[in-house]
Amino acid sequence: MMLLIGNGTVLTLGKSNRVLPVGGVLIQDNRILEIGDSQELQARFPEARFIDSHGKLIMPGLINTHMHLYSTFARGMDAKSKPPRSFSDILEGLWWKLDKLLSMEDVYYSALTPLIECIKTGTTTIVDHHASPHAVTGSLSTLAKAAREMGVRAAFCYEVSDRDGESIAQEGIRENADFIAACQAKPDAMVAGLFGLHASLTLSDKTLNQCHEEAKRLRAGFHVHVAEGIEDVEDCVKNHGMRVVERFHKYGILGPKTIAAHCVHVNDQEIELLRSTNTQVVHNPESNMGNAVGVTPVLKMLEKGVRVGLGTDGYTCDMFESAKVENVLQKHAAANPSVAWAEVPQMLYGNNPLIASDLFGGTFGELTPGAWADVIVVDYVPPTPLAETNWSGHLLFGVSGHQVETTIINGKLRMLDRVLVDIDEQAICARSRELAQAIWNRI
């Protein structure tokens, strides 16, 4: 099947970094076949289904490299506990209450609804981090089923932790290992697996060592929360005599296949460890601000050569929004309005595609022949000149996720002119509300 998205301003991003004022993107099956003048492509490929973007912006789909799909069930919930005074209060008063109550149906529907939001906001690929201590076995395949049905490209892992006892920790280890092995046995460009860990403060030395051995056997990378709150660092120093990154390095958790989420409280020596091991860091600005845990030293890490991507931690599905917040957060923290102009685009439009490519293979984040056909059309007609040198300013100040009109993932239409394709959003959200209310009642 051929699709031609044309009659728009094509922003290729990536190495080619081109702007075509009246351009088109030709797709064959799940890959981009050609980029060029819209009318010329239409004349040469009359058999292609033509999607008219009406002069709007055509660009690559976005990538979220740290997500918690299940967190959607907390939206609007009153945990009916005392107001949190610390990050530990938030974990214990909200997230560790919620995840313990998730059934397998809850896991499924709590994934479907944010995946729909991803489609509607132009996020075509996610890297998810999951926890459901009383519905562990089969949870990752359930999430993968939801992602396949919605047509969103996704990587999954299960959050191993000792906080719920040894039996559940062992079940989490098996769930990661089984899912990764299944992904390796039947490679799929739409689904991938990582080995999930919660955080240092909930992981014993014994469990860390076992996870390392399992991941080594599978040649898999980790997805782990690193020094998100100062409590994680204090616990690690008190109980293990070292800082969090140092401990993970000791147990072989760091490396080029690993995603270290947050890294808010890391010092220069830990940044060097992250750099020297080629560990990938993912920053989540809105979540860090909302949880009042601090500001990740993103600018320093990027300066030192650490690959830092951008995620949301489940706070939103809109990566345009995450980029806006990151831009102002780094300026505010540095008390310097000149920073973060280059770094934030590097994170979202440069590093996130590299992280995705390491997980799934192929080319992400660029409209170029041979790349995955993850393409969005955004209702944005530039009011000032748009060129290869200033596109990031247009996206920062002029674009948000809910301006996305059309979303194509892996060559398949998932939304056309704001209408979801083969997805019954009303029915899905109705059942989601019922399940969420039942969990709230139990909490």
N, C-alpha and C positions, 0 to 999 in steps of 0.2 A: 504493500500500500504506500502511496505517495501523498504527502501533504506539502502544500506550499503556503507559508505564512508570509504575506507580502503587503505592499503598499504602506509601509511604515518606516520609521527611523530605526534602522538596525544598529544596535550597539553590541559588537561581538565580544568585548572584553578579552581577557587572556593575552597571550603573546601577540596575536595579530592586532588587537586593540584598534578596530576600525569602526568608523561611523559612516553608514550608508544612508543618505537622506531619504531616498525612495527605494528601499531595499527589500529583499525577500530571503527567506530561509527555506530551502528545499530539504524535506525529510523523506528518507526511504526506510521503511521498517522502523528500527529503533535508533538509527544513526542519522546525523546530518550529512547530506550528500553534497550540497553546494550552497554558497552564499553569493548573492549578486544583485544586479538590478532586477526589480520586481517584474516589470513588463517583459524583459528579455527572458527571464526564467519561465514566466507564464507561457510565452510563445514557444519555447523549446520543450516544455513539459505540459502540454494541454491535458494530459490524462490525470495530472495531479489534482487532488481536491484543493481548491483555493480558499484560503481564509483571509478575508480582507481586514487589515488592522486599522484602516481609515486614518492613516497618518500618525498613528500612535507608536509607542516605543516597543520594539521587539528586542528582547535580551535573554540571557541564560537564566534558567531557574536557579533559585537560591538554595543554600545548604545550611542546615542547623547541626552543628557538631557536638552539642550536648543538650539532650532533651529528656524530659520525664513525662511520657504520655499520660500515665495514670494520675498525675497531679491535677488533671482537668476536673476530677471529681471533688476537688477541694474548692472549686470556684463558687463563691457565695456562701460557703459553709461557715457556721458559727461553731467553733470547737467547744464552746461553753467551758472554757478553762480560764484561769487567771491570765491577764495580759502578759505576753512573753517579755522577759527582761534580757534574754540572751539567745544566742543561736541554739544552745542546748534546749532551752524552753520550747523553741519552735520545732525542733526535731521530736522531742518527747510529747509535746502538747498537740501537735498536728500530724506530721508525716508518719510517725511510728504508730499512731492510732489508726490512721487511714489505711496504711498498707496492710496491716494485720487483718483487716476486715474484707479485703478484696477476694471475691470468688472468681472462678474462671470466666463467668459471664461478665462480671465487673471489669476484669482485665480486658476483655474483648471490646466492650462498649466504651470504656474509658480511653481506648486507643482510637476507635472509629471517629469519635467526635473531633479530637484535635487533628487527626489526619485530614478530615474535611477542611478544617481551618487552614492547614498547611496548603492545600490545593487553592483555597480562596485567597491566600496571601502570597502565593508565588513561591512557597518553599517546596521544592521537589524532592529533596533528599534530607533524611534526618539520621542522627546517631543517638539511639535511645538507651536509657539506663533504667532498668525495671526492678521493682521489688513488690512481692506479694507473699509474705512468709507462710501463709496457710493455703496458698495455691501456687506452689512452686513448679512442680513437675508438669511440663506441657505449657507453661506460661509463655515461653519464648516462641513456640510454634503457634500459639494462639495469637500473639502479637503479629507474627509474620503473616498469618492468615488475614488479619485485619488490614495490614499494609498492602498485601496483594489485591485484596478486594477494592481498596480505595485507589490502588495504582501508584502509591507513593514509594519511592526507593528508600530502604531503611536498613540500618544495622542495629542489632539487638544484643543485650547482655543481661544476665541476672546478677543482682547486687548481693554477693556473698557477704555475710556478716555473722559474727558470733553473738549478737545481741539477743537473738531468739533461741539460743541453745545449740548444742552440737548437732543434733539431728537435722535441724533446718539448715544449718550451715553446710552439712554434707549433702543435703538435697540440692542446695544452690550450686555447689561445685559440680554435681552430676548434671544439673540442668544446663549449665554453661558448656560442659564438655560434650554432652550429647548434641546440643544444638550446633556447636561449632563443627563437630564431626559430620553432622547431617549436611551442613552448608558446604563443607569441603567435598563430601561424596557426590553432591549434585550441585555444582556451581550455578549460581543464579545472579544475573546482573542487577536484580532488584532486591535481594536479601543477603545480608552478611552477618557474621557473628563475631563478638569479642568476648573476653573473659571479664565479667563484672566483679568489682569489689566495692564495698561501701566506702569506708575511710579507715585510716589507721586506728582511731580510737575505738572502733568496734571489731578489730581484727587481731587475733592472737598470733604469736609467732608460729605456732603449729599450723594454723589455718593458712597463713601467708605462705609458708613453705610448701604446703600441699597444693595450693593454687599455683604456685610457681612451677612445681613439677608437672601438674596437669597441663598447664599452658605450654610449657616447654615441649611436652610430648606432642601436642597438637600444633606447635609452631604458631601459636596465637598471641595476639597482643592483649593488653588489659585496658579497661575503661574504669577509672577510679577517681573518687573525690580526694583531692590533695589540699590539706591546710586551708579548708574553706573558712572555718572559724578558728579563732585563737585557741579555743578549747582543744582542738585537734593537736595543735603544737604543744600545749601545756601537758596534755596526757602523754604524748610521745616522749617528751623530755623527762617527765617524772617516772614513767614506767619502763622506758627503754634506753634512756641516757643519750638520746639523739633526736634530731629533728625529723619531720615527716618524710621529706624527700630522701634524706639519708637512710632512713629505715627501709623505704621502698627500694632504694638502690641496693641495700644489703641483701634483700630477698629476691633480687632479680626481676623486679616488677617494671623498672624503667626500660626504655628502649624505643626504637623507631616505629614499632607497631602499637605502642601504648598511647592512650589519651589520658592525660592528667588534667582533670577538670578543676577549675577555680584557681588553685595556687595563689591564694590571696596573701597568706603569711609565709613567704619564702624569702630567705636572705641571699646574699650574693653567692655564697658557697653552693647553695641549693640551685640557684639559677645556672651556675656553671655545671652542676651535675646533670641538670635537664638538657643543657646544650651539648655536653660531651657524649651523652647517651642518645642524642637525637630524639628525645621524648617530645611528643606533641602536647602542647598545653591548649586548653580551651577556656576562654574568659566568658563570664556570664554577668554583664554589668547590671542589668535590672534586678536580677535575683540577689546579687551581692549588696546592692543598695537597699533593696526591700528588707533583707535580713540583717542589715546594718553590721556586716562582718568586716568591712574595710574595702580598700581599693587595691586590686591586683596590680603589681608593678609591670604592667604590660609594656610600657615604653622602654623600660630597661631591658626586659627580656628580648624584645625585638631587636634592640640595639646590640645585644650580646649574641644574637644569632639563633635564638630559640624560635621554633615555628609556633606561633600563637594563632589559634583560630577563634571564631566567635560563635557562641551558643546562647541559649535562653534559659536553660535549667527548668524548662516547663513554664516559665513566667509568661511567655507569649509564644505564638507561632510565627509572628511577623519579624523576619530578619531585618527588614528595612528599619523597623522600630528599634531593634537591638543596636543597630549601627548608629542611629541618631543619639541614643542614650550614651553609648560608648564614647562618641565624639565629645559630648559635653562633659561627661564624667572625667575623662582624662584631662581636659582643659581645666576643669574646676579643681581637681586634685593637685595639679601642677601649678595652679594659679598663673597659667601661661596660655593666652589665647592662640598662640602660634603652633601648639602641638596637636597631634592626632589627625592632621589633615591627610597625611600619607599613610599613617599606620592603620587606621580603621579600614580604608579600602583594601589595604594589603591583607588584613585579617579575613574580611568577609569575601572579597572577590578574588583573592590570591591564595591564601593559605587554606581556607575551607575546601576549595576544589582539590588541593593537593591531598588533604586528609581523606576526602572521599575517594580519590583515585587510588590511594593506598589500600582502602578497604574493598573497593569493587572492581578496580582495574578500569582502564579507559580514561578518556578525557572529560573533565567536568569544568563548568564555569566559563565556557568559551563556545561561541558559535563559530565552529570551524569544521571543515569536512572531516568525517570520521569520529567526531565527538558524539557522546550520548545526546539523543534528541530530547533534552530537557529545556523547554523554551516557554517563556511567558510573554504575554502582551499586556502592557501597562497603559492605563488611560493617562498619558502624560504627553502633551504637545509642548515642546520647549518654548518658553516666552523669550529666551535669549539664545544666541548661537550655542549649539551643542557640538563639541568636537572631541577629538582623541585626548586633548589636553585638559578638558574641564568637566568630563562626564561625571566624576565623583561628586562634584558640587551640585550638579543637577539631581542626582539620586538622593543626596543627603537632604537637600532643602525642598525638593519638589515631588518626591515619591514616597508613598506608604503602601503597605501590603494590600489594603482594601481598594487600591486603584487597579489592582490586577484584574483583567477582564477574561483572559484566556490562559489556560495552563495545559501544557503538553508535557507528559512525562514518559520517557522511554518510547517516544514516538506515538503515544496514545493520548487522544484528547480526554482530559479529565474535567475541564470546564471551558465552555465556549460562551463568550459574551455574558459572563456572570451566571450562567446556568450550568450546574453540575451535570456531568454526563454519566448516565446509568448509576446514579447514587440517589437514594431516597433520604435526603437529609431530614425531612420532617419526621419520618418513622424512626430513624436512628436516634435522633435527639429526644424524641418522646420516650423511648425505652431507656435511654441514658438518664433522663431526669428521674424516672421511676427507680432505677437502681441506685442513683446517687442519694435520693431521698431516704431509701431504705438504709443505706450506710450511715447517713447523718443521724437517723433515728437510733441506730445501734450505738453510735458514738455518744 
